[in-house]
Amino acid sequence: MLHVRVTCLPDRTDEVVRIFLDECGTTNVVRLPGAVVSPAGDLVQAEVAREAVDDLLRRLRALGAHGWGSLVVQGVETALGADVERAEAEAPGEGEDAVIWDQLAEETIARAKPTATFLAFLVIATLIAAVGLLIDSTVLIVGAMVLGPEFAPLAGLAVALVTRRWHDARTPLRALAVGFALAVAVAALGVWLLDLAGQVPEAFVEGHRPLTSFVAAPDVFSVVVALLAGTAGTLSLTGGKDSPLVGVFISVTTVPAAADVAAGAVTGQLATAGGAAVQLVVNLGCIVAAAAGTLALQRAYWRRVRRRHPERRAAVRRA
């Protein structure tokens, strides 16, 4: 269950309450006239089954509630009672599969900004990956993948494409462009300083790196991994199961490739740098494509579920 709160103008409260009462999956609807001090207005709130929230928000936005008031959605840790069970039974689909598009768009765009923290994590991850490539260490490559924060803007871009919020696509695109450009530049500087000090291993210069050479060798398996990574990352995001492990899976196709672009270019291995650049671009594109495709399928599925849910609601009420 989620808690949905709407602040609204007094002359629009009746309409807001009617939407809450008409929507399946809602319970504990509360109307508090004059409860909001600044800006002055009424407060309407209720507990709503997760799978019914998207429809509710869509109807409230169609009414214009976000223009003359505010919509707030909060998580509910525990909700017990016969009315709660009835609301969850009435709601279409399963809560774990539900996608709240407004919430998803807001969260992904907020996390996709090229903040100082985002840039710092991406630069540090790329530097660690560069060291891992120089000494052919899979341990350091994995460590770099843990830090890689790039799935947030990739997911933000996919959400913007699927929801057709074209203006929202600019923020994640800027984060990716600025982030990877800065990360590659700093990693190149770091490798150049190591090379100047004679600390770049001869084995790396000669291309003898059996454990990490895959980073600069794009092939069909790279595409498959990138597509799977984009799908898994999106499902984890929409299902509320986002975790560092998903970040590792995503970063395996991006951060090490960016580091190899820098290391290869500085040490004169232009073929390696070129292969890594192709790997990076192809994988970023595949991740976004897979994420957008997954979101599109979820959207189509929920549209079908919504068309069927009036029958389910009637059946539940008869029972």
Secondary structure, DSSP 8 states (H G I E B T S, - for coil): -EEEEEEE-GGGHHHHHHHHHHSTTEEEEEEEEEEETTTTEEEEEEEE-HHHHHHHHHHHHHHTHHHHSEEEEEE-S---SHHHHHHHHHSSS-GGG---HHHHHHHHHHHTS--HHHHHHHHHHHHHHHHHHHTT-HHHHHHHHHH--THHHHHHHHHHHHHT-GGGGHHHHHHHHHHHHHHHHHHHHHHHHHHHTT-S-HHHHTT--TTTGGGG---HHHHHHHHHHHHHHHHHHHTT---HHHHHHHHTTTHHHHHHHHHHHHTT-HHHHHHHHHHHHHHHHHHHHHHHHHHHHHHHHHHHHHHHHHHHHHHHHH-
